[in-house]
Amino acid sequence: MFRYYLAVMFGGTAGIALIAAFAGGVPIGKAFLAALSTSVAAFGLDAICALATRWLIPEKKMNPFSRVFRVRRSERRFYVKIGIRRWKDKIPETGGLLVGFSKSAVADRRDNTYLLKFLKETCYAELMHAISIPFGFLVLLLCLVWNTIPHFIGYFALPVACVNAVLQLLPIFVQRYVRPFLLSAYQWNERHARKKTAGENTATENATTDP
């Protein structure tokens, strides 16, 4: 799945460099170096945002039942319309690398301890990608380094920041699309467990009252 993102990253970097070279008259070597350094900087900012989110925000704040993480039916219909079922599995899943918890597939739909952990991880992922979008525009500050290239922001920094924003937005869509299904499984398990407990209590009461 990472090959799709790598294709976008390297292909986008090369495309930005070529446009700057042919349309902006930037020397081809300098154009590729500027495009590559801007892309690397954006990637570094994303990594910093991901680690900072994990370190600074406690797990108790990741409440999948809260309003901020709630997904309405109209929003879910929007995700279906944009064909998320076809491409959601192509989005890289880095939870296994960062925290040892993979969200690529649901391992046990009947284990609510596991499902709650999964739900919280979707909240973490959504938040860190959301934070990465505005912070990605900090690459515009690289114009202070590449002041020898006219219109650096227009040719390099802004395109890279916009591509980065799209690459961060797609995983947010995936987390918000998947979370309602996990919540439904979690709530079904809760209801089933309560019914089972109630039935066991009733059977125990009947056994104790029989002469």
ABEGO torsion letter per residue (X at the ends): XAAAAAAAAAAAAAAAAAAAAAAAGBBAAAAAAAAAAAAAAAAAAAAAAAAAAAAABBAAABBAABAAABBBAAAAAAAAAAGAAAAAAABBBAAAAAAGBBAABBABAABAAAAAAAAAAAAAAAAAAAAAAAAAAAAAAAAAAAAABBGAAAAAAAAAAAAAAAAAAAAAAAAAAAAAAAAAAAAAAAAAAAAAAAAAAAAAAAAAABX
